[in-house]
Amino acid sequence: MSLRKSKLDLLVRVRYSNPLPAPPCPPKLLDIPTNPLRYAQPAFINAITNDTPLPMIIDAECGMPLDLGRWECLWEEDGDDTTLNPDPDSLPSLDPKDRFLLSDPSASAAPYANGPTTSGTVTPVPAHVPWLRKTEYLSREGVQRTSTHESKQVLQPIDVSHEAQLHTIEAGFAACTSLDLTTLSHPNKTGVTAVESYDVLPDADIWANAYDLFRFSERPGERPGDTEDPRLDCAILRPMESDGDHFLAYFLTKEDADALEFKEERLAPRGGEENRSTAFHFIRDYETVKIEQEVPNEFLLVLDNGDTSERGPGAYYKNIERKMTLKKKRMNQSDTYADKWQVVHISHVPMSSEEIDERNDALSEVVDPLYLFSRDAEGEVDADGEVDVGGIEMGAEGGDGGIMAEIF
């Protein structure tokens, strides 16, 4: 049985020189026919030319002699120095060939033309860039520099007085009431205009709840992607810990009927003992890839025409607390879990008095017109958004952020 030897045993192979010894007999004169003209070719002496150093004779003035005898003021005490120090009010005429030397090289990013210009326009030199810079970066910087130079405008002073602020607010309400929807066009689709407008208001129904946005690397659950799964919008994520690593356990119901009944009961929970529990079974673990603690530009938006609810028509929004990207966690038999559950039974129970007070406190931010004044009366809010009430420092948003904030 032969063993296949790898070619990468040694990165640098050791080579030993083995010169041949001199022949034992003297050389013989052999007559080799050749063309003498091949020695007359210029390429024959290239090796000699490359090895021959060229003498460089440089004088003290580096080949640019300067005759100082032309200026008498350098040698005489009372000599006229107007040729060396001309009057700024009456400068001598400049040669047209030297006018381009007085141009400002940083006035523009256009390429520099060597020598004098005939059109009268000054062509400055480009910005300095590192050696071996890619050309696409050079063109991009040129476009950005040009656009920045063109966008510079003189900023007008802004009136920030109390009367000016009131006038700006009243003008905003007037513009909304007298807005012509036909003048609003789509930014990307030509010919598409607005047909209806909504008032953008905070959603008081869900404002007391904290919402996080979870993004999965692939569809969760055990069903294929082309199969509809009504259980996904009522899944449960439970924080877990194993050997110092934090991750999330994903739970789903076994049957679709259980998920549909759970969602119906969540919209209209029944009181008393009739409220039964729903079993959620463990599917798999997910680990967090990226967590964004601040999401300033994404919201939950609900367009309500006012047909099915008591509130008026409008676009109701709720901010998103955090964004998380999840991926499947690799299963390891050596992991030791603190408390791993295979089944979770969930049922709706009445809220306690502490939970009701916490909910009303969060809801007062959008339903109480004097919310800011009441917060200022309770305690001072510092620059970090923290309130000092009775010597106890806590977050201005109220609460502790939930168990998800404790885990992550």
HELIX and SHEET records of a PDB file:
HELIX    1   1 PRO A   36  ALA A   40  5                                   5    
HELIX    2   2 PRO A   42  ILE A   45  5                                   4    
HELIX    3   3 ASN A   46  ASP A   51  1                                   6    
HELIX    4   4 LEU A   68  ARG A   70  5                                   3    
HELIX    5   5 GLU A   72  LEU A   74  5                                   3    
HELIX    6   6 PRO A   96  LEU A  102  5                                   7    
HELIX    7   7 THR A  135  SER A  151  1                                  17    
HELIX    8   8 HIS A  162  THR A  177  1                                  16    
HELIX    9   9 LEU A  181  THR A  183  5                                   3    
HELIX   10  10 LEU A  232  CYS A  234  5                                   3    
HELIX   11  11 ASP A  256  LEU A  267  1                                  12    
HELIX   12  12 GLY A  272  GLU A  274  5                                   3    
HELIX   13  13 SER A  353  VAL A  367  1                                  15    
HELIX   14  14 TYR A  371  GLU A  378  1                                   8    
HELIX   15  15 GLY A  402  ILE A  407  1                                   6    
SHEET    1   A 3 VAL A 200  PRO A 202  0                                        
SHEET    2   A 3 GLY A 314  ASN A 319  1                                        
SHEET    3   A 3 PHE A 299  ASP A 304 -1                                        
SHEET    1   B 5 ASP A 212  PHE A 216  0                                        
SHEET    2   B 5 ARG A 322  LYS A 328  1                                        
SHEET    3   B 5 THR A 278  GLU A 292 -1                                        
SHEET    4   B 5 ASP A 245  LEU A 252 -1                                        
SHEET    5   B 5 ILE A 236  SER A 242 -1                                        
SHEET    1   C 4 ASP A 212  PHE A 216  0                                        
SHEET    2   C 4 ARG A 322  LYS A 328  1                                        
SHEET    3   C 4 THR A 278  GLU A 292 -1                                        
SHEET    4   C 4 VAL A 343  ILE A 346 -1                                        
SHEET    1   D 3 GLU A 380  VAL A 381  0                                        
SHEET    2   D 3 GLU A 386  VAL A 389 -1                                        
SHEET    3   D 3 ILE A 392  GLY A 395 -1                                        
END                                                                             
